[in-house]
């Protein structure tokens, strides 16, 4: 029987999205909820395999929610300082 490694070593894998960016849902009040799942990092173990012999992967994911009200309106707090940017201006 071979000795198990004390640490797993991974090779980082690049990836590409092969289908749509979002899954969208329309709520009965007209609001649209868009859900996007992204891969943050994917690696394949170089010094370990699963018990059935298949490659062992480490996958880190994130979920992004986008909620779009029926009237497509939103508000932003107005800053009180003289140097603040007006609502909606995100970049200089």
N, C-alpha and C positions, 0 to 999 in steps of 0.2 A: 504494500500500500504506500502511495507517495504522500509525503508530508504536505499539508496545506500551507500556502504562503501566509505570513502574518499581515501583509498588506496586499491589496489588489492594485494592480497597475493597469491604467486605462489609456487607450488611444482615443483622442477626441475625434469625433466624426462630424463632417459638414453635412448639411441637409437642405432640402428645398421643399416648399409647400406644394403639394400636388392637387389640392382641391381648393374650394372657396375659403376666403379669410374668415368669414363670420357665419354663424348659424343664427338666423333671425326669428323672433317670435313676435306676433302682434297680440297685445292684450285686448280684452273686450272694451277698454276705454280708449283704444286707438294708439296707446303707447307702444313703441317698438323697442324690444330688448334684443340687443345684438351681443353674442357671446363669441369670443375669439380665444382659442387655446394656442399657446406658442410653446415651442421648445426653447429652453434657455441654454441647455448644454446636453450633449449626448456623447457617451463614451462606451467603447467596447473593451472588456477586460482582455488583457494580453496574457495574463498568467493564471486564468481561472475559466472554467466552463461550467455550465449547469449540469446537474446530475444526469440529464438525458443526453449530454454531449453538445447541446446547442450553445451558441455564444451567450455570454453574460453581459448585459447592458446596464449602465447607470444613466438615467434620464431625469433631467430637471425641467419642470414645466411651470407655466404661469397662465392665469386666466384673466382676460380683460373683458369687463362688462361695459357696454355703451347703452345708455337709456335715452331714447329720443321721444319726448312728449309729443302728443298729437299736434299741438300748436307750434312745436319746434322753438319755444322760447325758454330762456334761462336768465338768471340774474347773477351779477358779480358785485361784491362790495366795493364801493367807491372809497379810495384811500383819501385821508385828510391832508397829507403833506403836499407841498407845492411841487415837489419833484416827481410825484407819482404819475404813472401812465394812466390814460383814460381806460375805462372798462373795454375789454375786447382787444386791446393792444398788448400782445404777448411778447413781442420782440422789439428791440430798438434798431 
